[in-house]
């Protein structure tokens, strides 16, 4: 009996390991763990894309008008100019610009009246228009310092597009929002095309950058303005 047991143990020791079967078991186990991991990831809540707060990316002048002239805003004074700027930074938020300007001694914060974002900062949207405190309170800007022409701040609406347009052009969404915003302001204040100005046309500065398409933008404004007014004007027969 002892000899039989010894022989059985010897036989079991000499029996080769089934490597193929072992590999198959480990492979099936790895696949099962992968499937469970993927299922857990799929069940996790997704981070939603930034929403469009209060129609911050305008679709037309009527929608934008309702946003930039809130009921609680004080009566506006006469605005005669629109001056276009860039932030000269790859990204940015109104809060960051406001703090930067306060640090530079701007008592009323951000010197512009509107900011048009490029969506590169967390929580912002490409083409998002944000009125600043200066616009909501209808007070002078601090965006165009020309000693001989203080009216450019007192009567000029400063619009800043986030981005450095010496390095890359504004996004299509930014340009579309800028066009709607300027058309809305033009209609409200009867601002002629010749008073829609790039910052660099008024003083020795690169703002809003060599890649900002000012001439093409003014042409688009003219065409959009004519299209809108011709469509609403009564037809006359010769």
VENURPE-V727236 format. One record per run of one state. SS is the DSSP state (H for helix, E for strand, L for the rest). FROM is the first residue (numbers start at 1). TO is the last residue. Records with the same first field share a line. If there is no record, write none. Layout:
# VENURPE-V727236
SS = FROM-TO, FROM-TO
This chain:
# VENURPE-V727236
L = 1-1, 15-18, 44-52, 56-60, 69-80, 87-93, 104-113, 119-125, 132-132, 137-150, 155-155, 162-171, 190-192, 202-213, 233-238
H = 2-14, 19-43, 53-55, 61-68, 94-103, 133-136, 151-154, 172-189, 193-195, 199-201, 214-232
E = 81-86, 114-118, 126-131, 156-161, 196-198
